[in-house]
Amino acid sequence: MKKVNVVGAGLAGVEACYFLLKKGYEVHLYEKRPTKMTPAHHTGYFGELVCSNSLKSKALDNACGLLKEEMSLMDSLIMKAAQKTSVPSGNALSVDRDEFAKYITKEIKSFPNLVIHEEDVSDFLDGVTILATGPLTSDELIDKLSKVIGEESLFFFDASAPIVKKETIDMNIAYRKSRYDQGDDSYINCPFSKEEYDLFYHELINAELANIHEFDKHYFEGCMPIEVLAKRGYDTMRYGPLKPKGLQMMDRPKAYAVVQLRQDNLANDLYNIVGFQTNLTYKEQKRVFRLIPGLKNAEFVRYGLMHRNTFICSPKALNDDLSLKNNPDVFVAGQLSGVEGYVESAAMGILAAIFASNKLENKKQQLPPITTIIGSLRNYIVHADPKGFSPMNANFGILHGANKHNREECIQKSLTDIKLYWSKINE
Ligand SMILES: Cc1cc2nc3c(=O)[nH]c(=O)nc-3n(C[C@H](O)[C@H](O)[C@H](O)COP(=O)(O)OP(=O)(O)OC[C@H]3O[C@@H](n4cnc5c(N)ncnc54)[C@H](O)[C@@H]3O)c2cc1C
């Protein structure tokens, strides 16, 4: 029986195990809990949800909903567990978190070809390994990883600014310009009058914050949440990320403050709001950030967030098959691989397992189509701009060929293509 290691029994790790166990491999699963807990886990169960009990929308016209459907078609364990343990929550798929994790643990443990090691892994293991240790990976392993991929390819804090779709920015109000006309006109600028700034400032400093853990409250000065910066004083943002200097236009009234948006993907259809990492709830981000002139109808493909999160700079460190460029026996899955969210992390667990299995069988790698959400997530993390890279969640902005007019067509195509891919994988 061929042997494979999986480190971490979180959402990505259990999906990887499930695929490999069904294929008949001898799977060595390393998990440090319950002997050693992370700051966010509370139990020894596999697949524990660390925060919300929601796996987000069930609707197929929601990218995370579509991703879940693709995963169901790939026989995902997380999806089975969620169906079995769901609780009523309207259009969302929410679960009883204990029952969910218990179901997963029981299923995984039922395989006779599983060997469990209750161990805090601090070094790379021999042989083909899937690394799925998540955003709170133990420090010793982080040290080892940083030696292998280079310190500059490993991030410890996730401070991502919201990302909006370019086509939803009102370019009658916003304009293109780089500060002091240096370089090209790659930034989109949203100018405030004093009255607009006053309203925005007031709403921002009074907006509702998301619950954050104690260990998430230690900010780096260089990536301070925008509301924390604003609370330091009325003008602080105007001397920081909203500085209007060098961004004035001759044919327009003088701007009191300017928010800049920077291109976020190679397709040039997504823009992030520069300096707007935040702890505001998603609902408040939508309400308050839409007060920025030009963003009244902005569609958010990812909201800003801040929490301790270890993830690698995947475009630099990973091959197309999620293996490390500097050690192709190690496949990275889950949040560590540069995706964001429970479902997305689990999805990368399935892919890492497929790729690890292909490697063990000396088979040519088969990448999932980029017309699927799972395929576009993989494609995004390995091919995004490494500069300022931050984790990505499922959204239609990264789906190949998608625009706001062809949603239904894209959904059907993704489902057809994932079925085809899955049948090829199991040939
Ligand atoms: C505080 C916090 C809250 C979050 N809230 C949400 C949310 O509400 N919704 C959402 O969609 N996403 C949320 N996320 C993001 C992300 O989706 C989850 O963290 C998700 O659990 C990631 O899945 P994973 O499999 O990559 O990692 P995890 O589920 O964290 O699994 C990693 C596993 O590896 C184990 N491990 C770590 N290091 C070692 C080691 N050296 N040796 C052995 N075992 C090890 C851990 O004990 C853990 O069981 C949150 C993240 C954090 C940090």
The ligand as a Tripos MOL2 file, in Angstrom:
@<TRIPOS>MOLECULE
LIG
   53    58     1     0     0
SMALL
NO_CHARGES

@<TRIPOS>ATOM
      1 C1         -9.8030   33.2540   14.2260 C.3       1 LIG1
      2 C2        -10.2670   32.8350   12.8790 C.ar      1 LIG1
      3 C3        -11.6130   32.8950   12.5510 C.ar      1 LIG1
      4 C4        -12.0560   32.5070   11.2950 C.ar      1 LIG1
      5 N1        -13.3780   32.5690   11.0190 N.ar      1 LIG1
      6 C5        -13.8350   32.1530    9.8210 C.ar      1 LIG1
      7 C6        -15.2510   32.1670    9.5290 C.ar      1 LIG1
      8 O1        -16.0630   32.5400   10.3700 O.2       1 LIG1
      9 N2        -15.6700   31.7510    8.3160 N.ar      1 LIG1
     10 C7        -14.7950   31.3140    7.3710 C.ar      1 LIG1
     11 O2        -15.2410   30.9320    6.2670 O.2       1 LIG1
     12 N3        -13.4600   31.3000    7.6040 N.ar      1 LIG1
     13 C8        -12.9610   31.6980    8.7980 C.ar      1 LIG1
     14 N4        -11.6070   31.6870    9.0520 N.ar      1 LIG1
     15 C9        -10.6760   31.3610    7.9810 C.3       1 LIG1
     16 C10       -10.5140   29.8720    7.5820 C.3       1 LIG1
     17 O3        -11.5580   29.5290    6.7590 O.3       1 LIG1
     18 C11       -10.4600   28.8920    8.6880 C.3       1 LIG1
     19 O4         -9.3450   29.2100    9.4550 O.3       1 LIG1
     20 C12       -10.3610   27.4070    8.2080 C.3       1 LIG1
     21 O5        -10.5000   26.6110    9.3440 O.3       1 LIG1
     22 C13        -9.0840   27.0750    7.4910 C.3       1 LIG1
     23 O6         -9.0260   25.6970    7.1830 O.3       1 LIG1
     24 P1         -7.6460   24.9150    7.2000 P.3       1 LIG1
     25 O7         -7.9480   23.4760    6.9860 O.co2     1 LIG1
     26 O8         -6.7020   25.5550    6.2820 O.co2     1 LIG1
     27 O9         -7.0740   25.1370    8.6720 O.3       1 LIG1
     28 P2         -7.6690   24.6490   10.0880 P.3       1 LIG1
     29 O10        -9.1070   24.3340    9.9660 O.co2     1 LIG1
     30 O11        -7.2170   25.6400   11.0860 O.co2     1 LIG1
     31 O12        -6.8960   23.2760   10.3240 O.3       1 LIG1
     32 C14        -5.5180   23.2190   10.5680 C.3       1 LIG1
     33 C15        -5.2510   22.0840   11.5320 C.3       1 LIG1
     34 O13        -3.8530   21.8920   11.6330 O.3       1 LIG1
     35 C16        -3.5120   21.6600   12.9960 C.3       1 LIG1
     36 N5         -2.0960   22.0380   13.1380 N.ar      1 LIG1
     37 C17        -1.5410   23.2750   13.0490 C.ar      1 LIG1
     38 N6         -0.2060   23.1900   13.1320 N.ar      1 LIG1
     39 C18         0.0970   21.8760   13.2820 C.ar      1 LIG1
     40 C19         1.3140   21.1680   13.4230 C.ar      1 LIG1
     41 N7          2.4870   21.7670   13.3860 N.pl3     1 LIG1
     42 N8          1.2650   19.8120   13.5900 N.ar      1 LIG1
     43 C20         0.0800   19.1490   13.6170 C.ar      1 LIG1
     44 N9         -1.1090   19.7850   13.4740 N.ar      1 LIG1
     45 C21        -1.1040   21.1390   13.2920 C.ar      1 LIG1
     46 C22        -4.4970   22.5070   13.7560 C.3       1 LIG1
     47 O14        -4.6590   22.0340   15.0700 O.3       1 LIG1
     48 C23        -5.7590   22.3510   12.9350 C.3       1 LIG1
     49 O15        -6.5430   21.2650   13.3360 O.3       1 LIG1
     50 C24       -11.1290   32.0620   10.3160 C.ar      1 LIG1
     51 C25        -9.7730   31.9950   10.6420 C.ar      1 LIG1
     52 C26        -9.3480   32.3660   11.9020 C.ar      1 LIG1
     53 C27        -7.8850   32.2720   12.2350 C.3       1 LIG1
@<TRIPOS>BOND
     1     1     2 1
     2     2     3 ar
     3     2    52 ar
     4     3     4 ar
     5     4     5 ar
     6     4    50 ar
     7     5     6 ar
     8     6     7 ar
     9     6    13 1
    10     7     8 2
    11     7     9 ar
    12     9    10 ar
    13    10    11 2
    14    10    12 ar
    15    12    13 ar
    16    13    14 ar
    17    14    15 1
    18    14    50 ar
    19    15    16 1
    20    16    17 1
    21    16    18 1
    22    18    19 1
    23    18    20 1
    24    20    21 1
    25    20    22 1
    26    22    23 1
    27    23    24 1
    28    24    25 2
    29    24    26 1
    30    24    27 1
    31    27    28 1
    32    28    29 2
    33    28    30 1
    34    28    31 1
    35    31    32 1
    36    32    33 1
    37    33    34 1
    38    33    48 1
    39    34    35 1
    40    35    36 1
    41    35    46 1
    42    36    37 ar
    43    36    45 ar
    44    37    38 ar
    45    38    39 ar
    46    39    40 ar
    47    39    45 ar
    48    40    41 1
    49    40    42 ar
    50    42    43 ar
    51    43    44 ar
    52    44    45 ar
    53    46    47 1
    54    46    48 1
    55    48    49 1
    56    50    51 ar
    57    51    52 ar
    58    52    53 1
@<TRIPOS>SUBSTRUCTURE
     1 LIG1         1 GROUP 0 **** ****
